[in-house]
Amino acid sequence: MKKSTIWILTTLMTLTFMGLLYVQVMYMKNMVQMRYEQFSSGVKRSLYTVSSRLEQDEARYFLEEGVSHIESSSSYAQYLNDANARMGSIRYSFATRGGLQANLTIVGNPTDINRLRSNGSVVDHYKTAQQAWQQQYLHQKSLIDNVIINLISQSSRRPFIQRADSAVVRQYLRKELDTLGLHVPFEYEVVNSAGTPIYRSEDFHPSVTDQDNMFTQILFPHDPGFGHYYLKVIFPTKKDYIYQSISFMLPAFAFTVIMMIIFVFTIIVAFRQKKLTEMKNDFINNMTHEFKTPISSISLAAQMLNDGAVRKSPVMLQQISTVINDETKRLRFQVEKVLQMSMFDRQKATLRLQEVDANSAINNIVNTFKLKVEKYGGHITANLNAEDAIVNVDEMHFTNVIFNLLDNAVKYRREDVPLELSVTSRDISDNRLQIIVADNGIGIKKDDLKKIFEKFYRVSTGNRHDVKGFGLGLAYVKKMVHELGGDITVESEINNGTKFIITIPLTKN
């Protein structure tokens, strides 16, 4: 797949996921806002109902008190007895035009009752009685109005604790909230118009943030004057209640995030695989070139051996033999490098561990490598300062590690400055040996420092075309150091050289 195609798919999928997440976030935001509005509306309705019920309770109390007082009055009872003794009655029965039977009973003074009986004019007396009843009704209505006015005036002067007990207020609040489905804990207090608390619940301690979530309702709003009382209610778990009601949206949001993470991981893997494919292609091209050169040299030497004149010259035979030997070694070395690839597919390399004097092994490597360094006008030194350098390693792989680091130093040297190489060994704390391979080469960029130990990765050398390789050397070095129980780090600056630091445990450790 082309890189441009991957980028197009990545852009489309990114826009799709962003749009999906935006829609879900906005939906959740609107749901939360709607839940807040529903909660506020329900609480306000409940508080208004509580206030109305307190007013009804007070009106019922005074009506019951008034009736009880009147009925228990001795003068009123005596009045009823006297009235009943003085009153007489007359009953008339007659039929209407529709055939319905009707009864009329007239109650009054016995003298008047006897006069009605003697007179016999029922209709006239009925009209007279009806007018008397209307006058009595109007009189009683005015009396009742006066009683109601007195009740209102008397109720407003009662102590508030008697008018609205705290337990009753809590009970009414709980009942009204439960009726509307608001099963949430609450705290409340009642204050007067000056803000002085009358009573409050034990845990009513509103913070600054609770001021926006406090609900207030006036109690007994029809009292005369300006001395009103206010009921304040807060809900400590309001946010939990609101967000719990939309918790069903969280799995969908979580699944979307997981899908986005998987998509990002897939894109990263796709780019890595593409990059790995490009590295493998470069590796194949480099391997072909590296193999072609020694094969061509050996083939040319074989053709020269077919020439009789060459066979007769011992000097020429010696030169051709040297060429064949050198190119064969070079070819074998390249084959060994390719075979090292198999090590990266194993979880554990097969090592032949033995006690090795690191100072002695490094000294031999430096002496062998000195000729190659001096060929390019450079100089190599060995500063073997470690007093105890006995390590438990595979000697062949340990030698290859140091050799690869020195070989890289030669490859990435600066043309304008003589090459300076140094290999240092020294003791460090916790019984470990430190080996430092330093050079004054072209250095490594910071972006490349994180990748130089990756398989097939090769640092770009700009216009230089004489640096060949497979991108396996440093990957092999890191793997072997870790297999030997050590660690490797690198420090480098452009045009200031590179320093590789290897730390390996000593045998006694």
HELIX and SHEET records of a PDB file:
HELIX    1   1 LYS A    3  GLU A   71  1                                  69    
HELIX    2   2 SER A   74  ARG A   86  1                                  13    
HELIX    3   3 PRO A  110  ASN A  119  1                                  10    
HELIX    4   4 VAL A  122  SER A  155  1                                  34    
HELIX    5   5 PHE A  160  ARG A  163  1                                   4    
HELIX    6   6 SER A  166  THR A  179  1                                  14    
HELIX    7   7 THR A  209  ASN A  213  5                                   5    
HELIX    8   8 LYS A  238  GLN A  244  1                                   7    
HELIX    9   9 SER A  247  MET A  249  5                                   3    
HELIX   10  10 LEU A  250  LEU A  305  1                                  56    
HELIX   11  11 GLY A  308  LYS A  312  1                                   5    
HELIX   12  12 PRO A  314  LEU A  339  1                                  26    
HELIX   13  13 MET A  341  PHE A  344  1                                   4    
HELIX   14  14 ALA A  358  LYS A  375  1                                  18    
HELIX   15  15 GLU A  395  LYS A  411  1                                  17    
HELIX   16  16 LYS A  446  LEU A  449  1                                   4    
HELIX   17  17 GLY A  473  GLU A  483  1                                  11    
SHEET    1   A 2 GLY A  88  ALA A  95  0                                        
SHEET    2   A 2 GLN A 101  GLY A 108 -1                                        
SHEET    1   B 4 PRO A 197  ARG A 200  0                                        
SHEET    2   B 4 GLU A 187  ASN A 192 -1                                        
SHEET    3   B 4 TYR A 229  ILE A 234 -1                                        
SHEET    4   B 4 PHE A 215  LEU A 219 -1                                        
SHEET    1   C 2 GLN A 354  ASP A 357  0                                        
SHEET    2   C 2 ILE A 390  VAL A 393 -1                                        
SHEET    1   D 5 HIS A 379  LEU A 384  0                                        
SHEET    2   D 5 GLU A 420  ILE A 428  1                                        
SHEET    3   D 5 ARG A 432  ASP A 439 -1                                        
SHEET    4   D 5 GLY A 497  PRO A 505 -1                                        
SHEET    5   D 5 ASP A 487  GLU A 493 -1                                        
END                                                                             
